[in-house]
């Protein structure tokens, strides 16, 4: 059976982004995870964290993680402290890891993408990142604005250029067959 480490990778990626960037509250964290997953999918045909993202007004949101952060009974609270910080526009949700970050689960490609995101967005605030996710012809823009599918799932396949779609479908299919040969695929 093939082991799926996406949940642990999610926690480690969250901790990494939170500790390596400034003002990494909930909204900024969601954008960093989105960029990580969609960039990795673009390169390999699979996301890193196992999250799905929906097109909400402020950009892509991993709804399951959003709900976990609001649900104090989730196992997320075993790994992170979650508090609210008031500011002039309301409040920010502050998420802090309560564990030591361990990057050994990540591939070199995943680490390269994460490091690149930290370099690009270390000092960025959430509003700057919202602008990045709203760029014309990007997945959120296509789903939310062009298709008018508010709250809808943003398909990972939108991360791939049309000219590369067939090649990536073949790569994904081969990977699925490979994993299926080892038992239950996760």
ABEGO torsion letter per residue (X at the ends): XBBBAAAAAAAAAAAAAAAABBGBBAAAAAAAAAAAAAAAAAAAGBBAAGBBBBBBAAEBBBAAAAAAAABAABAAAAABBBBBBBBAAEBBBBBBBABBBBAAABBAAAAAAAAAAAAAAAABBAAAAAAAAABBGBAAAAAAAAAGBBGBBBBAAAABBAAAAAAAAAAAAAAAAAAAAAEBBX
